[in-house]
Amino acid sequence: MAAAAYRIIQQETLRFLARGLSNAESAAELTVSEHTVKTHVANLLSKLQLRDRVHAVVFAYEAGAVVAGEG
């Protein structure tokens, strides 16, 4: 997968986490398997050195990746 495309998927995964979507819901949005989303989440947490999904949500808001009230 091209690096730019992979970055876009990681950004979308982070936005879905911040919106509270489950892995299954994120998979449906991305049209990939739930296992693929789990892999993206794990890679994202590792890359950003975050402990869990909650910390990823905090990071997303602090980094401006999402804005409160956006759907």
C-alpha positions as CSV (number, residue, x, y, z in Angstrom):
1,M,0.0,0.0,0.0
2,A,1.3,3.4,-0.9
3,A,2.5,5.5,2.1
4,A,0.0,8.3,1.3
5,A,-2.9,6.0,1.2
6,Y,-1.8,4.3,4.4
7,R,-1.6,7.7,6.2
8,I,-5.2,8.5,5.0
9,I,-6.5,5.2,6.4
10,Q,-4.7,5.9,9.7
11,Q,-6.2,9.4,9.9
12,E,-9.7,8.0,9.2
13,T,-9.2,5.3,11.8
14,L,-8.2,8.0,14.4
15,R,-11.3,10.0,13.5
16,F,-13.6,7.0,13.8
17,L,-12.0,6.2,17.2
18,A,-12.7,9.8,18.3
19,R,-16.3,9.5,17.2
20,G,-16.7,6.4,19.3
21,L,-17.2,3.9,16.4
22,S,-16.6,0.3,17.1
23,N,-14.1,-1.8,15.1
24,A,-17.1,-3.3,13.2
25,E,-18.6,0.2,12.4
26,S,-15.2,1.5,11.3
27,A,-14.7,-1.6,9.1
28,A,-18.1,-0.8,7.4
29,E,-17.1,2.8,6.8
30,L,-13.7,1.8,5.4
31,T,-15.1,-1.2,3.5
32,V,-12.4,-3.5,5.0
33,S,-12.6,-6.4,7.5
34,E,-12.9,-5.9,11.2
35,H,-9.5,-7.6,11.6
36,T,-7.9,-5.0,9.3
37,V,-9.3,-2.2,11.5
38,K,-8.0,-3.9,14.6
39,T,-4.6,-4.0,12.9
40,H,-4.8,-0.3,12.0
41,V,-5.8,0.6,15.6
42,A,-2.9,-1.4,17.0
43,N,-0.5,0.2,14.6
44,L,-1.8,3.6,15.3
45,L,-1.5,3.2,19.1
46,S,2.0,1.9,18.7
47,K,3.1,4.6,16.3
48,L,1.7,7.4,18.6
49,Q,2.9,5.6,21.7
50,L,-0.6,5.6,23.2
51,R,-1.9,3.1,25.8
52,D,-5.4,2.5,24.5
53,R,-8.4,3.8,22.6
54,V,-9.2,6.4,25.2
55,H,-5.8,8.0,24.9
56,A,-6.2,7.9,21.1
57,V,-9.4,9.9,21.5
58,V,-7.7,12.5,23.7
59,F,-4.8,12.7,21.2
60,A,-7.3,13.2,18.3
61,Y,-8.9,16.2,20.0
62,E,-5.7,17.7,21.2
63,A,-4.1,17.4,17.8
64,G,-7.2,18.9,16.1
65,A,-7.9,15.8,14.1
66,V,-11.5,16.1,15.2
67,V,-13.6,18.9,16.6
68,A,-16.3,18.5,19.2
69,G,-19.8,18.3,17.7
70,E,-18.6,17.1,14.3
71,G,-20.3,14.0,13.1
